């Protein structure tokens, strides 16, 4: 049995066990994981690095137009995002991150902490390293990870059909080579260009509004007739006039 299949089986077992004994809100981690293991149940009022790790994975569920702060503080916005994540995967939506929630997250991530349907290679298909952009290599890679988890949420909301990433992080040299805009968010590692596939570019742009992206550019915006762009800029800028955005 493959590791991913084993992880999925274990997650199912833990969800069933938690529902039977009713300890979701009080127990600790559901299982050990190759990427990151939570050692306690988390709920509103908690803080720390484990909350930050949770926020990264539920940041794609902030609600329409929302953006979840990755600040290590389990406040009302994190509670609401956890509820939406739980509901999206058929879990009891109580806003408390316990064994059932962690088991689902474990099943969704690979050992390098990327979600199972996306990879660092997809988000860095123009460079040999993560260096040479507007931020440090460490920050660029961290930003790309956060992007992938939001894309995982977007993918799930669209029926778990593939999303094709055509561009991610770019160094200045790469950005110049492809004709990228000066100051492009791709230089920060927090942007992704999505190509049409099972879903139209407009469908991608429209749905992205629910998954924590402050920047959405698509058909109707200059230079975006062949892709939809999403990013994490500081303030909202959505423009895809051909899609009604």
N, C-alpha and C positions, 0 to 999 in steps of 0.2 A: 504494500500500500504506500502511495506517495506521501511525503510529509504534509502536503497541503490537504490531501484527503483525510489523513489522520487528524489534522487540526480541526477540520470541519466536523468530523465524527465526534471528537471530544467536545467541541462547542455545543453540539446538539445535545449530548448527554448532560452537560452542565446546565443548559437551559431547562431541560426536563427536571433535573434534580432540584434546581432552585425553585421551580414552580411547585414541586411536590411538597418540599419541606418549609417553604415560605420564609427563607432566610436571605432573600436577595438584598434587603436593605441593611443587614447587619453583618454579613459575612465578609471575608477579605477577598483576595484575588481568586479567580476561578481556576487558573492553571498557570504554570510557568510558560513563558513564551521566549522565542529566540531573539525578538526585538526588544520588548520592554514588558515587564510584569508589574501590574499594580498590586500592592500589598495591603490595601485597605479599601473599604467602601468609601465613596466620595459623595458628598451632598452639599447643599447650599451652606455656605459659611466656611467650607474647607479652603485651604490654600497650600501652595507648594509646587514643587516640580512635577509631581504626579498629576496635579490639576492641569498644568500646562500641557503635559503629554495628552491628556484627555481632550483638552480644548482643540489641539491641532487636529484630532481625528473627528471631532464633531463640528468643526468650523464651517462645514458645508451645509449646516442645518440652522442658520440664524433666523430664518423667516424671510418673507419677501422684502427685498431691499435692505436687509440687515447685514451687518458685519460683526462677527464675534471677536472681541478683543482676546488676544492670546497673552494673558497677564498673570496667570497662576492663581487667580481669585475666583472661586466658585460662587458667583452671584446669580441674580435672577436670569440674566441673559444666557449663562451657561446651563442653568437648570432647564430653560426653555429649549435650548439646542439639544440637550440630552433627551428630552421628551420627544422631540421631532425625530431624532435618530432612532430611538426605541420604537416609535410608532412605525417608522419606515421599514423596520425589520421585524415587525410583528411581536415586539416585546411589550411587557407591561410598561406603559408610559408614565412613570412616576417621577422622573427627573433625578433619580438616584442612581449613581453608577456603581453597580454591584456585580456579582459573578456573571449574571446573564448578559449584561451590557459588555463587560470585559471579554467574555467568551466570543461574542459577536465581533468585537474589534480584533481579537486574536485571529479569528478566522478570515478577517479581511486584510491582514497585513503579512508581508513577507519578512524574513529575518533582518533585512536592512531598513525596516520600518516603512517602506513604501507600500501603498495599497496594492492588492494583488493584480489589479488590472492596469497598473501604470508602473513605469520604471524611471530611474535616473537617466538612463540612456535616451528615453523618449523626450525628456525635458532638457536634454543637452546634446542635441544632434548636430551641432555646428562647431564644437570646440573639443579639444583634447583634454582640457581640465575645466575647473570652475573658476579659474582666475582670469584676470584681464577685463573685468566689467567695472561697474560703478561702485561695487561693494566688494568686500573680501570674499575669497572662495568659499569660506565656511558659511558666510551669510547667504551667498547666492544659492548654495546647495540647500540650506535650511529653508529658504523662501520657496525653492522648487518643491520641497517635500510638502509644504503647506498647500501649494497649488494642487498637487496631486490628490490630496485628501478632499479638496473641494471638487475636483474633477470626478473623484469616485462617487461623491454624493450626487453630482449632476448625472453621471452615468446610471446610477441606480434609479433616479427619478425618471429617467427616459427608458425604463424597461430593461436595464442591464444589457443594452446593446452597445457594441464598441464605439468609442470616441477616438477619432484619429487626430493625434497631435502632430502638427507640421513644423512647429518651431517653439523653442523654449528659451533657455538662457543663451545669451550671446555676449561674447567679449566685444570690446570696441572694434577690434579688427574684423570679427565676424559680422557685426552689425553694419559696418561700412561696406563689407563685401556683398551683403544681400540688399543693400539700399535701405536699411532701417532708419527710422526717424532719429534725429539727434535727441538724446535724452530718453530714448525708448525704455519702457519698463522691462523689456527683455534684458537690458544691461544689469538689472537688479535680480534677475532670476525668478521674479514673481509673476511672470506673464507666460501665457501659452496661446498659440494660434491653433485653431481647430478647423480641420477641413470637413467638407461634406462627406457623408457616408450613409449609414442607416437613417440619419436625421439631416434635414436641411440646415443650412447655415442660419436661417432665421429661427428655426426651432431651437437650435443651440443657444442663440443670443437671448431669446425670450425666456428659456428655462434658467439660464445662468443668473437671472435676476433674483432667483430664490436661494442662491448657494454661496453668498458671501463675496461676490466680486464687485469692487467699487468701479472698476473699469470694464466696460463692455463696448466693443466696436465691431460693427458688422456691415452687411450689405447696405449701401446708401451712404456710408461714411467713406470719404476719399481713400482709395487704395485698399479697400476691404471687400471687394466684390467676390473674391475667391476664398475668403476665410472669415471666421469669427474670432476676435481677439478678446481675451479676458485677462485681468490683472488685479493687483492689490494696491493701487495708488491710494494716496491719503484721503482724497475726497471723491465723491461720486461723479463719474462722467460716463454716461451711456449714450451711444449714438449709433443707431442702425435704422435709418429712416425708412428703408425699404421693408423693414420688419415691424414697423409701427413703434419703434423705440426711439 
